[in-house]
Amino acid sequence: MGKTIIEKIFSEHTKPPWEFSVGDTIWLDIDIRSARDFGGANVVAHLRREYGGAKMLDDPKKTYFTFDCVSPANTIPYAENQHIARTFAHEQGTHLYDVGHGIGTHILIENGHIKPGMTAVGTDSHFNIMGAIGAFGQGMGDRDIAFAFKTGRVWFEVPPVVRLNLKGTPNREDVSAKDVVLAIIRRFGASGLLGYVVELYGDWVSAAGLDDRITIASMATEMGLVSIIIPPEDSLVEELSRWTSGDYRIISADPDAHYQAEYTIDIGNLEPLVAAPFEPHNIHPVSDFKSRRVDSVFVGSCTGGRISDLKALAENIENEIAPRLNLRVVPATKRTLRLAIEEGIYQKLFDAGAVISHAACGGCASGQIGMTGSGEVQVSTGNRNFKGKQGAGETFLASASTAGKVANKGSF
């Protein structure tokens, strides 16, 4: 019997390679091990307490710290956590992407540290975003990450895999990857495929660039999935190869691979969607909230801070943002910020009245670029809108295109 993509990745990362079944617990070799400023200090504490000595790391060259949650630190605890992780990284000779580089998962992809077919773990709950390039990524607790730093492996239960086919291509220009993933969440909810891996297929998927793939993969966590694995195409490899040297490979499922189930969603007539407060799976057409006033807009996060998102935002703002509206923009990476400056997007957003930050997580992380007050209504390109997540107000999740229209008008 043939193998799915995740089965191939797991087989290549076990010693010796062996046959396993869904539900089996295996020891998985990890190519890249990462900790961010949130949790990084705890990882260091575990390492010093449990493995203190001359050799605390399996391989410093495969070990990374990324500062993106609250970057730069705006509280003393975060400043102390970053300093602990920063000091440890210098002592041990690990990689460190300090303040201003951007979101760790995006950096690791853009700079070629993680490639298709690889395995990676980190303290970020959205580390499964690596499925965007056909890699296995998983967020874990600080104890597990400390163990991975020390040994280069973790145990993992082999997950069931389903195949999801997206039929057609959206016939509306204002429908984007965010709407597609919200449509997927609308179909399965927060737990309909709990603990599964989804392999995603379809003509729209095959043609999708990295930005769209990241948007899709980044919301696997909100569905309770282990990962959304998107098979890498030649076009994706070409895109990645423009940024960094190194060999990229195509990894694909075998034609006779076995799936626990197969589903199809028709996206041809898809319209713009939003996730209404206070659940990412509370999905509705944007038209259901027509004319509802909005107080603030946030464009950024690991789901909606790529250059295509900033471009879509700018294209939907005519001149200036609506009166009384607060627009906050956070590029996902330094590269994204540079492109926004070079392409004139930064200037247009600045002139329109946006507050634009350096590269970081931004709105999702402890109010890095501001939070909402009681009664405030916000539209966000992020992935979570739980009560209190981005303040005391109400947050609607939407695409950058929808966010731009709202910023321009002041309402849905």
C-alpha positions, -999 to +999 in steps of 0.1 A: +000+000+000+012+035-008+019+062+017+005+096+024+028+126+026+029+125+064+036+088+064+065+093+041+079+121+063+075+100+094+091+070+078+121+090+068+125+103+103+125+071+123+154+049+131+155+024+116+126+032+091+098+009+100+062+002+092+036+018+116-001+023+118-024+050+129-023+053+167+012+039+170+036+059+191+070+065+174+102+083+181+105+110+155+138+126+146+134+164+144+153+184+118+147+219+133+140+227+170+128+262+179+116+283+208+102+318+208+103+346+234+070+332+248+082+299+264+119+303+254+130+311+289+112+281+303+129+259+277+162+272+289+153+267+326+144+230+318+176+225+300+197+239+328+179+220+355+175+186+337+205+185+314+230+210+329+265+204+318+289+208+290+265+196+263+229+207+267+220+206+230+220+178+205+230+202+177+232+240+181+231+243+143+196+228+143+184+250+172+167+283+169+153+311+191+129+336+175+115+367+192+082+376+178+054+375+204+062+407+222+089+422+201+105+444+214+094+435+250+069+460+265+068+444+299+096+436+323+088+398+324+090+396+286+123+416+286+137+392+312+125+361+292+141+375+260+174+382+278+175+347+292+170+332+258+193+356+241+221+349+266+217+312+263+217+313+225+250+332+226+265+308+251+255+277+232+260+290+197+225+285+185+207+306+158+189+337+171+165+358+152+162+388+176+137+416+177+125+429+144+131+399+122+094+389+123+073+358+130+095+327+137+077+302+116+077+325+086+114+333+090+124+296+091+105+291+058+118+322+041+154+317+050+154+281+039+159+265+073+128+243+069+121+227+036+095+203+022+097+168+038+114+181+070+103+178+106+102+208+130+089+216+165+086+248+184+068+266+213+044+283+188+009+267+188+008+275+151+040+257+143+020+233+121+021+262+096+050+242+081+023+221+063+022+251+038+054+238+022+047+200+027+068+198+059+057+185+093+056+211+121+042+209+155+038+232+185+047+217+218+051+226+255+084+239+268+093+206+285+089+187+252+109+214+233+137+212+259+138+175+254+139+180+216+168+205+220+187+180+241+180+148+221+169+158+186+138+138+188+103+136+203+077+109+206+046+113+185+014+094+179+008+086+143-023+106+132-051+095+109-051+113+075-080+125+053-079+139+018-098+171+012-104+182-024-113+218-032-134+219-063-132+248-087-117+282-083-135+312-067-152+333-093-151+365-073-119+386-072-125+396-036-124+360-024-090+350-011-072+322+008-086+335+041-122+330+028-112+295+016-099+284+049-129+299+067-151+278+043-132+247+054-137+256+091-174+262+084-176+227+070-158+208+098-160+232+128-135+232+157-135+195+163-150+177+133-115+164+123-099+166+158-065+150+158-063+144+120-039+155+093-056+169+062-039+166+028-053+194+006-058+191-032-074+209-061-067+232-090-068+263-068-045+247-043-020+237-070-018+273-083-016+289-048+016+307-039+034+306-005+013+334+010-020+317+003-006+283+015+005+299+048-029+314+054-046+280+049-021+260+069-020+285+098-056+279+108-052+241+112-049+247+149-083+264+151-098+232+136-081+209+161-060+194+133-025+181+137-017+198+104-030+208+069-004+194+045-003+211+011+017+192-014+046+214-028+045+221-065+073+231-089+060+267-087+064+268-049+099+254-051+108+281-077+093+308-054+113+295-023+145+291-043+144+328-052+150+338-016+176+313-005+200+287-019+197+250-012+180+220-025+142+219-024+124+187-033+089+177-042+073+153-018+039+138-028+016+110-017+016+078-036-014+072-060-026+043-039-022+061-005-048+052+020-069+079+036-094+075+065-119+095+045-121+118+015-141+151+013-149+177-013-158+214-009-169+234-039-153+269-037-164+281-071-193+303-058-176+312-025-183+347-012-163+367+014-166+353+049-160+364+084-156+345+117-178+364+141-171+367+179-161+348+199-151+316+180-130+311+148-156+286+136-186+310+139-185+316+102-209+339+083-210+357+049-197+393+052-231+403+038-248+392+070-232+422+088-238+448+061-235+484+074-224+473+109-200+499+122-163+489+129-140+508+151-106+493+143-088+471+119-058+449+124-038+435+095-010+411+104-003+378+123+010+345+110-023+342+091-026+376+074+006+396+074+023+386+042+030+410+013-001+399-006-022+408+025-007+443+027-012+447-010-049+437-008-054+460+021-039+490+003-058+483-029-091+485-011-084+519+006-092+547-018-074+576-001-078+578+037-092+554+062-127+562+075-130+588+102-128+575+138-113+542+126-080+529+138-059+509+113-029+489+126-006+470+103+021+446+113+042+429+085+049+392+091+087+394+084+114+420+077+114+408+041+076+416+039+083+451+053+111+457+028+089+447-001+061+469+012+085+499+012+099+491-022+065+486-038+050+518-024+025+499-002+040+513+030+037+549+017+001+544+006-009+529+040+010+556+059-007+583+039-041+567+044-036+570+082-024+535+092-002+528+122+025+505+108+048+485+130+080+466+125+078+429+117+063+408+146+032+389+156+015+422+165-022+421+175-023+385+187+004+389+213-004+408+245-014+440+228+020+445+210+004+471+187-028+478+208-059+460+220-096+466+219-117+483+246-151+473+259-177+478+231-151+482+204-156+462+172-125+451+154-118+433+121-086+413+121-068+391+096-055+370+125-066+334+134-083+338+168-111+359+181-117+344+215-130+367+242-101+387+256-076+375+231-072+409+215-088+430+242-122+435+257-140+442+225-154+420+197-132+407+169-143+395+135-117+375+115-116+383+078-094+385+048-071+415+041-094+424+012-124+426+035-103+444+061-094+470+035-130+476+025-140+480+061-111+504+068-121+525+038-158+526+047-158+523+085-183+494+084-190+461+067 
